[in-house]
Amino acid sequence: MFRPIDHQKTANAVVEQIEDLILKGVLHSGDRLPSERDLAEQLKVSRPVLRDALKILEDRELIEARRGGGTFVCDLIGSIFTEAVVQLISRHPSAVNDYFEFRRGIEGQAAAQAAMRAAPSDIRRLTDIMNRMQAAFDADDPETESRLDVKFHHAVGEAAHNVVLLHTLRSCYRLLENEVFINRGRLYHFPNARSEVMQQHWAIMDAIREADPMGARRASEEHIDYVRGTLAETMERDQREQLAELRVAKSK
């Protein structure tokens, strides 16, 4: 990951390299940096130069030293919304629809750009994630499948090679990981939902692999439309069941 500093072995050259890794999403929030000795060796700089660089990065709130625990990339993503706004949105179906509308646009753009810009390593990573997701599906392991689902969407965002889009998506996916707007248990219990979602992910993957931006955008948008529609239908079904139960209880 880290390259030897081959010009003016200064702290600023080290800072620029680590900042670039953070900006481009190679280093993630919470990632632990190598030990001072190992990092100095990888960068081919003296330890005093490295310490100066780490101090600059710490002053810029990009990394943090934890007592007895090493040096880590700070939590740079945060959340799009405060917790109060998240809870407010989750209580209002119209706002939840706005969330899906936002995701539809931004993920469609990410998929299209990934189809145009994905490097061979991006394609290999996406294929590996999809193969593992398919294996989890075949093994009837929805927990692993769900985790890889989020990982796949992260990887598509990274394959788009747009740093602003990447960090926006990472913030958005915190809500996805926490199931603020998507109850995966409810989604996966809908008839054929798991198989439909799996096929949709493969459609996105195939379009990116085939360098088909229009197809990738369309597949991504259709995926979001399906999830939004299915969750709305399951909610309506649950509400009808609750009403029916009330009527049965009253008639006794």
N, C-alpha and C positions, 0 to 999 in steps of 0.2 A: 504493500500500500504506500509506504513512504519511500521517496527517492533520495539518493544522495544529493546534497547541496553542492553544486559544482561551480557556483559563481559567488564570489565575495561571501565567504562563509560567515554571514552575519545573522543576527537574530531576526531581522526583517525578512530574510529569505525563508527562514523556517516558518515564521508567522504566515507568510503568503501561501506556502504550501499547505499548511494545516487549515487555514481559512478556506482555501479552494476545495479541499476535501469535504469540509463541512457544508459549504455553499452548494456543492454539486451532489450532496446526499450520500457520499461514500461513507463519511463518518456521521452516525446518527446520534440523536439525543440519548444520553446514557451510556454511550460506548466508552470503554476504558482504554486509555492510551497505554502503549507499552511502558515499561519501567524507564526511568531516566537513562539508565545505562544502555538498555536495548534501543531506545529511541535515538539516542545520540549516535550509536553505532550504525543504525539504519540510515540516518541522515548524513553521517560522516561529518559531524560537527563536534566541537568540544562541549563538555557538559556545562561550563559557564555560559557559552553561547545559547545552548538549549534552555537553560534556566531563565535567561533574559527573555527568550521567545515565549516561554510558558507564562512568565509574569505578564507580558503584554496581552496575551490571549486571555488570561484570567482577569486583567483589568477591563478588557472588552466584554467580559461576562460570556465568553464562548466556552471556556473550560473552568472546572473547579477542582481543587485539591481536597480530598477527603482524608481526614486524620486517620492514618494507618490503613487507608484503603486504596490509595493511588489517585490518579488524575483522570477525570471523566469529562466528556462533552456535556455541557449544560443542557437543561431541558429548553430547547430553542423553539419548539413547535407551539406549545400552549394549546389553547382551545379557541375555536372561532368565537364561542360564546361563553359568557359567565355561566356558572352552574344554575343561577336563578333563571337566566334566559333559556337555558336548555330545558329546565323543568316546565317553564311557561309554554314553550313551543310544544313539548310532548303532550301537554294537556289540551291542545287545540288542533284538531284534525286539519284545518285549513293551513296552518303553519307547517305541519308535517308534510303536506303536499308541496309546499314551497321548498322544503328541504330536498324532496325527491326531484323537483324541477331543477334546482340548483345542481344537484349531482348529475342529472341527465345531461345538462349542458357541459359541465366541466369534465366529466368522464368521457363523454363523446369526443370532446376536443383532445383529451389525453390519448385516447385509443387511436384517433386519426393521426396524431403526431407520432405516436409510437410506430404505426405502420410505415411512416415515411422515414423515421430516424433510427429505429432500433438497430443496435449493433449485433453482430453474431453472438456475443456473450449475453446480450439481453434476451435474444431468442432462446438460447440454451437454458437460461434461468427460467423464463416463462414456461417453457416446455417441461422442465423438471418439476415446477410447482404444479402444473396441470396433471402430470402423470401421478404425482403423489396425491393430489386431490381425487383423481379417479380411483386410485387404490383405496383411499379412505371411504369413498362412496361404495365401492364394491364390497368392502369389509363391513359396511353398515356402521361406520364410525362418524356420526355427524359432528361430534366435537372437534375432531381433527380436521374434518372437511370444512367446518366453519372457520377455523383458524387459518387454513390455507386459502380460503376464499378471500379473506382480508389481505393476506400476503400477496395474492395474485394481483389484486387491485393496486397495491403499493408498487409492485414490479412494473405494471403497465405505466403508472405515473413516472417512474424512473426512466423507463424506456422512451418516454416522450422527449427527454433531454431539454427541458425548460425548467430552470431552477425556481422561478416564481410559481409556476403551475405545480411543481413537485411539492413545495412546502405548503401550498394551499391545500393540496390533496391530503397531505399527511395530517394537517390539522383537522380536516373534514373527517378523515378515517378514525380519528379518536372517538368520534360519536358512533361510528360503525362498530368499532371494537367493543365499546361499552354497551352496545345494543340499546342506545337511547331511543332510536327511531325504528329499529328493526328487531323484532322479537323472533329470533331464528327458530326457536322451538315451535312457535305458532306457524311460521312460514313452512318449515319442513314437514309439519303434520298435515299440511294441505295436500290433497290427493295429487300425486305425480310431481309435486313441487321440486323435490330434490333432483329428480332426473331432468326436469325442465331447466333448472338453474345450471346443472352440470353441462347440458348441451349448449346453453347460452355462453358459458365461459369458454367452451371449446370453439364456438363460433367467433368470439373475440380473438382468441389465440390464433386461429387459422387465418383470419383476415390480416392480423399483424404479421404473421409469418409470410404471408403471400404479398406483403407490401401493398395492401389494398386499403387506403385511408377511408374511402367512402364506405366500404363494407365494414371496417372496424368501427366507425362512428355509428353506423346503423345497428350493428350487433350490440354495441354498448348501450345505445338508447333503448333498444328493444328489451334488453335485460332489466334496465331500471323500470321501464313501463310495466314489465311483468311483475316484478317484486312489489311495486307500488299497488298495482291492481289486485294482486293476490292477497296482500296484507289487508287492503280495504275490504275485500270480500270475506276474509276470515273474521274481521272485526264485526261486520254486519251479521255474519252467521252466529257469532257468539252472543251478540245482542238479541237476536231472535230467540236463541236458546234460553237466555236468561228470562226473557218475557214469557216464553212458554212454560218455564218452570214456575214462575210466579202464578200463572193461571191455573196450573195443576195444583199447586199448594192451596190456592184459594178455594178450589172446587172440592177439596177434601172435607 
